[in-house]
Amino acid sequence: MAQMSGCLPCCNCCVAVPQDKYVAVENFGKFNKVLGSGLQFAGFDCCGVCITFRGVSARVDQTFVVVSTKTKDNVFVKAQVAVQHRVQEKSVELALYQLSDVEGQIDSYVSDVVRSYLPMMTLDESFEKKDEVSDAVQKKLESEMSSYGLEIRKALVTEIAPDASVVASMNEINKQKRLRDAALMAAEAEKIKHVKAAEAAADAAQLQGEGIARQRRAIIDGLRDSITHGTGEKMSTAQISELLLITQYFETLRDVAANNKSSTVFLNHSAGSVADIASQIRNGVLQAGPAQQTM
């Protein structure tokens, strides 16, 4: 709000009103009317005594309010609220003559609302529910400032700033949480790798066993056919077992001799002892069979 003077020297009969202002005409200090933009005739004046002008901006103004308070979890924060307001065209008289300090009045109402809401919220909730605080501030200002000719366009909580040490602690907590999650994921990946390796080893051992079984079956069939070919005779299970043991016996001797890094152990042995080993295995199987039947 500011005093204005007319276009003509020594009188205030005419005045040029800017597009972004409301100008009030005062006759001997008393409010008379509001002039629109452009060149306006205010009345007859003598030496600027009869008529005076008082102008106020018609633009949307923005007032920043910083409020210091604490949250429910006893963290002190500074909340910055931006209030966008303007003078109502139909209430220019109220805006000119009712309030002496618009920004101070807005600061009081905003501080009252913010200090009523944030102490009921934790620090995390204050960040999550900024819109609720903004709505509460706007409703409070709209209801109170309308009686002074001010229109509240928007009230925004633009920033909630805790102490620097609190910010550092929150960042450290988040860092440690992410490191823990990364360690858990790495351990889970290592576990999956070992499990898959064990499964692969089990499958490989199973396939190797099946391959050895098929190999031995083929060897037995080949030996049986080569021995009984053209004779029409059939070999018994005992004979086939002895033949397989003899074959494996000589294969073992061949492998020991072929490996130059093996440690050779000298034992009393002969090819004829294989028959004794086969007899012992056969007797053990026959003795175990009746024992299982009597159970």
C-alpha positions in Angstrom: 0.0 0.0 0.0 1.4 3.4 -1.0 0.3 7.0 -1.4 -0.1 8.2 -5.1 -0.3 11.5 -6.8 -2.3 12.7 -9.8 -1.2 13.3 -13.3 -1.5 17.1 -13.2 0.8 19.3 -11.1 -0.6 20.9 -7.9 -3.9 18.9 -8.1 -5.2 15.3 -8.0 -8.1 15.7 -10.4 -6.8 13.0 -12.8 -4.7 9.9 -12.1 -3.2 7.1 -14.4 -4.0 3.8 -12.8 -1.6 0.9 -13.8 -3.1 -2.4 -14.9 -1.7 -4.3 -11.9 -3.0 -1.9 -9.2 -6.2 -1.0 -7.4 -6.3 2.8 -6.6 -8.6 4.1 -3.9 -9.9 7.7 -3.9 -9.9 9.5 -0.6 -11.8 12.8 -0.1 -10.3 14.6 2.9 -8.9 11.3 4.1 -12.2 9.4 3.8 -12.5 6.5 1.4 -14.7 7.3 -1.6 -14.3 4.7 -4.4 -11.9 2.5 -6.3 -10.7 3.5 -9.7 -10.1 1.0 -12.6 -7.0 0.9 -14.8 -6.2 3.7 -17.2 -6.6 7.5 -17.1 -9.4 8.3 -14.5 -11.1 11.5 -13.4 -11.3 11.6 -9.6 -13.0 14.9 -9.1 -12.2 18.5 -8.5 -9.2 19.1 -6.3 -7.2 22.1 -5.1 -3.5 21.8 -4.5 -3.8 18.1 -3.6 -5.8 18.9 -0.4 -9.3 17.7 -1.3 -8.4 14.4 -3.0 -5.7 11.8 -2.2 -4.9 8.4 -3.7 -3.9 5.1 -2.1 -2.8 2.2 -4.2 -2.4 -1.6 -3.6 -1.1 -4.3 -6.0 -3.5 -6.5 -7.8 -1.0 -9.2 -8.5 -0.7 -12.5 -6.7 1.9 -12.1 -4.0 3.9 -14.9 -2.3 4.9 -14.8 1.3 7.4 -17.3 2.7 6.9 -18.4 6.3 9.5 -20.5 8.2 8.2 -22.3 11.3 10.5 -24.1 13.8 8.8 -26.9 15.7 9.3 -30.5 16.7 7.7 -33.8 15.6 6.1 -36.5 17.6 9.4 -38.4 17.8 11.1 -35.3 19.3 13.0 -34.2 16.1 13.2 -30.5 15.7 12.5 -29.3 12.1 12.1 -26.1 10.2 9.0 -26.1 7.9 8.9 -23.6 5.1 5.4 -22.6 3.9 4.7 -20.5 0.7 1.4 -18.6 0.8 0.1 -17.2 -2.4 -2.4 -14.4 -1.9 -3.9 -11.4 -3.6 -6.4 -8.5 -2.9 -10.0 -9.2 -3.7 -11.3 -6.7 -6.2 -14.6 -6.3 -4.3 -12.8 -5.9 -1.0 -10.1 -3.3 -1.8 -11.3 -1.1 1.0 -10.9 -3.8 3.6 -7.4 -4.7 2.3 -6.3 -1.1 2.5 -7.7 -0.1 5.8 -8.0 -3.2 8.0 -4.5 -4.7 8.1 -1.3 -2.9 8.8 1.1 -5.9 8.3 -0.2 -8.5 5.9 2.9 -10.7 6.1 3.0 -10.6 9.9 -0.7 -11.7 10.1 -0.1 -14.5 7.6 3.0 -15.6 9.6 1.0 -15.8 12.8 -1.8 -18.0 11.3 0.6 -20.3 9.5 2.8 -20.8 12.6 -0.3 -21.6 14.7 -1.5 -24.3 12.2 1.9 -25.9 11.6 2.7 -26.1 15.3 -0.6 -27.8 15.9 -0.1 -30.5 13.2 3.5 -31.5 13.1 3.9 -32.4 16.8 1.2 -35.1 16.2 3.3 -36.7 13.4 6.6 -38.5 13.3 9.3 -37.3 11.1 8.5 -39.8 8.3 4.8 -38.9 8.5 5.6 -35.2 8.2 7.2 -35.9 4.9 4.4 -38.2 3.7 1.5 -35.9 4.8 2.7 -32.5 3.7 -0.4 -32.1 1.7 -2.6 -32.5 4.8 -0.6 -29.7 6.5 -0.9 -27.5 3.4 -4.7 -28.0 3.2 -5.1 -27.2 6.9 -3.0 -24.0 6.5 -5.0 -22.9 3.4 -8.4 -23.5 5.1 -7.3 -21.6 8.2 -6.0 -18.6 6.1 -9.1 -18.6 3.8 -11.5 -18.4 6.7 -9.5 -15.7 8.6 -8.1 -13.5 5.8 -11.2 -13.2 3.8 -12.5 -10.7 6.4 -9.5 -8.5 5.6 -10.1 -8.5 1.8 -7.4 -11.1 0.9 -7.9 -14.1 -1.3 -5.7 -17.1 -0.5 -4.8 -18.8 -3.7 -2.6 -21.6 -2.4 -0.6 -22.6 0.7 2.3 -25.0 0.1 4.6 -26.7 2.5 7.7 -26.4 0.3 10.3 -27.9 2.7 10.7 -29.7 5.9 14.3 -29.5 7.0 15.5 -31.5 10.1 18.8 -30.8 11.7 21.9 -31.8 9.7 22.9 -34.5 12.2 19.4 -36.1 11.9 19.7 -36.1 8.1 23.1 -37.8 8.4 21.7 -40.4 10.8 18.8 -41.1 8.5 21.2 -41.5 5.5 23.4 -43.9 7.5 20.4 -46.0 8.5 19.3 -46.2 4.9 22.9 -47.1 3.9 23.2 -49.9 6.4 19.8 -51.3 5.4 20.8 -51.4 1.8 24.1 -53.0 2.7 22.3 -55.7 4.7 19.9 -56.3 1.8 22.9 -56.6 -0.5 24.6 -59.1 1.8 21.4 -61.2 2.1 21.1 -61.2 -1.7 24.7 -62.2 -2.1 24.4 -65.0 0.4 21.2 -66.2 -1.3 23.0 -66.2 -4.6 25.9 -68.2 -3.1 23.4 -70.7 -1.6 21.7 -71.2 -5.0 25.1 -71.7 -6.7 26.1 -74.4 -4.2 22.7 -76.1 -4.4 22.7 -76.1 -8.2 26.3 -77.4 -8.1 25.3 -80.2 -5.7 22.3 -81.1 -7.9 24.5 -81.1 -11.0 27.0 -83.4 -9.2 24.2 -85.7 -8.1 22.8 -85.9 -11.7 26.2 -86.5 -13.1 26.9 -89.3 -10.6 23.5 -90.8 -11.4 24.2 -90.7 -15.1 27.7 -92.0 -14.6 26.3 -94.9 -12.5 23.7 -95.7 -15.2 26.5 -95.6 -17.8 28.7 -98.0 -15.8 25.7 -100.3 -15.4 25.0 -100.3 -19.1 28.7 -100.8 -19.8 28.9 -103.8 -17.5 25.7 -105.2 -18.9 27.1 -104.9 -22.4 30.4 -106.6 -21.3 28.5 -109.5 -19.7 26.3 -110.0 -22.7 29.4 -109.8 -25.0 31.4 -112.3 -22.9 28.5 -114.7 -22.6 27.8 -114.6 -26.3 31.5 -115.1 -27.2 31.9 -118.0 -24.9 28.6 -119.8 -25.7 28.6 -119.0 -29.4 28.0 -122.1 -31.5 27.8 -124.4 -28.4 24.2 -123.9 -27.5 25.2 -123.9 -23.8 23.8 -121.4 -21.3 25.9 -119.8 -18.5 24.7 -119.7 -15.0 24.5 -116.5 -12.9 27.5 -117.7 -10.8 29.6 -118.2 -13.9 28.6 -114.8 -15.2 29.5 -113.2 -11.9 32.9 -114.9 -11.8 33.6 -113.9 -15.4 32.7 -110.2 -14.6 35.0 -110.2 -11.5 37.9 -111.7 -13.5 37.4 -109.0 -16.2 37.3 -106.2 -13.6 40.4 -107.7 -11.8 42.5 -107.5 -15.0 41.1 -104.0 -15.8 42.2 -102.8 -12.3 45.7 -104.2 -12.9 45.9 -102.5 -16.2 44.8 -99.1 -14.7 47.4 -99.4 -11.9 50.2 -100.2 -14.3 49.1 -97.4 -16.7 49.2 -94.6 -14.1 52.7 -93.6 -13.4 51.7 -91.5 -10.3 49.9 -94.3 -8.5 51.3 -95.8 -5.3 51.6 -99.6 -5.9 50.9 -101.9 -3.0 52.2 -105.5 -3.3 49.8 -108.2 -2.1 49.7 -111.9 -2.5 47.2 -112.5 -5.2 46.5 -114.6 -8.2 43.8 -114.9 -10.8 42.5 -118.1 -9.1 41.6 -116.1 -6.0 38.9 -114.3 -7.9 36.8 -117.5 -7.8 37.1 -117.6 -4.0 36.0 -113.9 -3.8 33.0 -114.7 -6.0 32.2 -117.7 -3.8 32.3 -115.5 -0.7 30.0 -112.9 -2.3 27.6 -115.6 -3.5 27.5 -117.3 0.0 26.9 -113.9 1.6 23.9 -113.2 -0.7 22.4 -116.6 -0.1 22.8 -116.2 3.7 21.2 -112.8 3.7 18.2 -114.0 1.6 16.8 -116.4 4.2 17.5 -113.9 7.0 15.3 -111.4 5.3 12.5 -113.9 4.7 12.4 -114.9 8.4 11.9 -111.3 9.5 
